[in-house]
Amino acid sequence: MLSRIAESLFWIGRYVERAESTARILDVHVHRVLEDPWLDGASAGRELLAAMGQPADFALSVDSRRVTETLAYDPDRPFSITGALCAARENARAARVVVSSDVWECLNVTWNDLPHTEELARRMGPHVFFRYVRERTAMLAGLVDATLARDDGWRFLVLGRSLERVDMTSRLLSSSISDHPHSQSWISLLRSCGAHEAYLRTYRRAVDASRVAEFLLLDRLFPRSVYWSLALAEQILAELDGGRGRGSPRSTVDDTARRLVGRTRTELEFHSVDDLVADMPDLLASLQSTCSTVSAEVTARYFAREAPRSWAMEVPA
């Protein structure tokens, strides 16, 4: 496979996951601002922008409308929903020879309908836009799993999706660690990750900060947990490494990205819940740094250096 094709597939995975996660996050954020009269909308908006790597200017008014404009509709920002879907579509066009017709048509139709959906959302409320994005990205994920062969192309796409999921989940957790352990914000966090119902079926008790952190970081059965995503990324990197002639069971791991993902997964796996809560700020910062480093290592090893359209979100200091 050509390196530019592999990179396009990797970034399709990242951008589509970014668009879906951002739609979930914004939907919950707007609901919270509307339903909670005691919530400081400006502070909540600044915290959300900071968690997404885009700290707000304190001189500006940051309400839910401005947050939505920045994170949803701006086509020139690769961290926004529209920007991410536009970039995913451009990468899919570059990889048209390997993506299935169903995947391409789904992404292309989604991109073409964005202006109309945005117009509807401005008249009827942003939830129209968020619901559309969630439905279309879910359809795209299903088509990827149903119509692509499990070859290196599929592996690069799912690798990008897995890394982005780890990054987005760690960003969301970092925005809530200062909240009260029984705050409503932890329920909102679960909903942002699509994990509220799965959490309730798992624990069958009230939402608690330590259990939410344990579930989103360590659960081995929930496909949006950090552990699951790291384990999947590690498996895919091992398969890619084996495909290059380095996959003997007795050989050492010389792939820096694979070694870093495996070490991060192992360290996370053996954290006790108490240590997890105590070490949360450093742990989340480490996860974001790991995603950035692994992405750079994958790029250096497999992709052409001059390839465009691979913008990553900045990791907040």
N, C-alpha and C positions, 0 to 999 in steps of 0.2 A: 504494500500500500504506500502511495506517495505521502510524504510527511505533511504536505499542505492539506491533503484530504483528511489525514488523521487529526490534525489540529482543528480543522473545521468541525469535525464530529465531536471532538472534546468540548469545544466551545458551544456547540448546539446544546449539549447536555447541561453545561453550566448556565447558559442564558435562559433556557426554558425553566430550569429549576428556580432560578432567581426570580423570573417573572411570576411563577406560581406562588412562591414563598412570600414575595412582596405583596401580592394580591391578598393573601390570607392575613398578613400582618396589618395591612391598611384597613381591611374590612373590620377586623376586631377593634382597631384603634378608633375608627369613626363611630362604631357602636358604643364604645366606652365613653367617648366625649359626649355623645347625645344622651346616654342613659344615666350617667353619673353626675348629678348636679354639684357634687363636692370636688370633682376632679378639676385640677388646674390644666386647662387645655393647652396653654402655652408651654408649660413645663413638660407635659406629656409629649407634645410635638417635638420639642428640643431633644428629649431623651431618645425618641424614636429615630430622629435624624442622626443623632450621634451614634446610636447602635448600628445604623446602616452605613456608617463611615462618612456621613455628610453633616458635620456639626453646623448648627445654625448661627447666624449673626444675631447677637443679643440686641442689636439696635433695631432689628426688624420684628414685626408682629408675626408670631408663628402660631397660626390657628390650624384647624383640621383642613381647611381649604388650601392653605399654602403647602401643607405637608402632602396633600393629595396631588396638587399640581407638580410638586417636585419629584415625588416618588412614583407617580402613576403615569402622567400624561406627557412629560417632557421627552421628545424623541432624541434630543441631543445628549442625554445623560445615559450611559450604559447601565447604571444601577437602577433606573426607573423601569417600570413595567413595559411601556412602549419602546423605550430604548433597547431593552433586553430582547424583546420579541423581534424588533427590526434587525438587531445584530444576529439573532438566531436564524432568521430568514436569509440574511446575506451569506452566512456560513453554510446553510443548507443548499443555497444556489451554487456555492463553490464546490460542494460535495455531491452535486446532483447525480453523478455517475454511480454512487454507492448507496444513497438513501433510496428507500422504496418510494414508488409513486404515491402511495397512500400517505406516507409521512410528509413528503413534499407538499402535496395538495392540502393537507391539514394545516401545515404551517403557513403556506401561502394564503389560503383563505382567511386564516386568523389575522394575518397581517393586513390583508385588504379590507377586512371588516372593522379594524380598530378605529378609524376616523368616525365611522357611523356609530359605533358603540360608545365612543367618547362623547359624541354629540347627544346621544340619548342620556348618558350619565349626567351631563351638565344640566339637563332638563328634569330628570327624574330622580337623581341622586347617584352617588358614586358606586353604590352596591350593584347596580346594573353592570358596570364595567368590571368590578371585581369578580362577580359571578361568571361573567362571560370568560374572563381569563382563566379562572379555575377550571371551568368545564372544558375549554379548548386544550389547556395544557394536560389535563387528565386524559383526554382523548388522544393527544399526541403521545403520551407515555404508553398508553395501551397499544397504539399502532407500532411504536418502536419495539415493544416486547413481542408483538404478534407477527410482524412482517419482516423483521431484520434477522438475518442469519447470525448465529452466535460466533461470529468471527472477530477479527481485530477491530473492525469498524464499530461493531456493537460495543466492544469492550471500551474503546476510547470514549464513546458517547456516555456510557454508564459510569465510567470513571469520573468524567467531568460532573455528572449529576451528583455523584456521591460526595465529591469534595465540596461542591457548592452547598449541599445539604448540611454537612458538618459545619461549614462556615456560618450559614444562616442561623442554625440552631444555637451555636455558641454566641452569636451576636444577640439573639433574643434573650438568652439566659443572662448575659452580661447587663442587659437593660433592667433586669428585675432583681438582681442580687441584693440591692439595698432596701427592698420593700419588706414590709412586715411579713413574717412566715405564713400568716393566715389571710393575707391581703387578697382582694378580688383580682389583683393583677396576675396572680399565679394561674387563676382560671383562664384569664385572657391569654396568657402565654400558651397554655395547653391548646386553646382554640386556634391560636395563630399557627401552631404546628400540626393542626388536624388531629390532636392527640387526646382531646378531652374525654370522649366516649371510651377509647381504649384504656385510658388511665382509670376511669371509674370501674370498668369491668375487671381490671387487674387488681386494684386495691380495695374497692367496695367500701370506701370511707371518705371523709371530708378531704378536700384538697389541702395539702401541707407542703411548704417550700422544699423540705428535704426529700419528700417522696416525689415531687415533681422533678427535682434535679436528678434523682436516682432514675426515674423512668425515662426522661429525655436523654440522659447520658449513657445509662448502663443497660437498659432493657434489651434482651437478646432476641425478642420476638417481634418488636415493633419496627417496621421498616424505615421510620423517620428518626429513630434514635441515633445518637452519635456513634455508639458502639457498632450497631448494625452497618452503618454507612462506612465506618473505618474498616470493618471486617470485609465488606464487599470490595472496597477499594484495594485492600491488601490482596485479596484473591485475584482480582483482575490484573494487578501489577505482576503477580507471580505468573499468571498465564501469559502475559505479554513478554515477560522475561524469558519464560520457557520457549516461547516461539522464536526467540533470537538465539537459541542454542545454549542458554545458560540455566536451564531448568532441571538439571540432574538433582535427584533427591539428596545426593551427597555433596553437591557443590555449595560453596559459600554464596551469600547474597551480596552481589556487587552493585545492585541497583539502589542508589541512595534514596530515591523516593519510596521504594518498597520497604527498605530498612527503617525509614523514619515513620511511615504509617504503622508498621508492625510494632515498633517501640511505643508509639503513642497509644495504640490500642491495648497493648499489654499493661502499660502503666495505668490506664483508665480502668481496665478490667479488674485489677486487684486493689482498687481504692475501696475502703470501707465508706459507708454512707456518712459517718461523722467526719472523716477526713475529706470527703467530697465537698461537704458544705464549708468546712474550714478553709480549704484550699481553692474555693470556687473562683475568685478573681484571677489568680495566677493560672489556674487550670484552663479557664476560658481564653485567656490571652495566649496561652501556649497552643491551644487548638487552632485559633485563628492564624497564628504564626506558622503552624504546621501546614495548614492548607495553602498558605501563600508559598512556602518553601517547596512543598511537594509539586505544586503547579509549575514553579520555575524549573525544578529538576526534570519533570516530565517534558517540559518544553525543550530544555537543553539536550535531552537524550533522544527524543523521538521526532521533534518538529524542526522545520526550517527556521533559522534565526530571524529572517526578514519577514516572516508571515505576519499579516496585519489582522485587525479585528479581534484581538484577544485582550480586551481590557479587563482587569480584575479590580474589584472594589478595594479601596485603600483600607488597611487595617488601622483603626483608630489607636492613637497613642494611649 
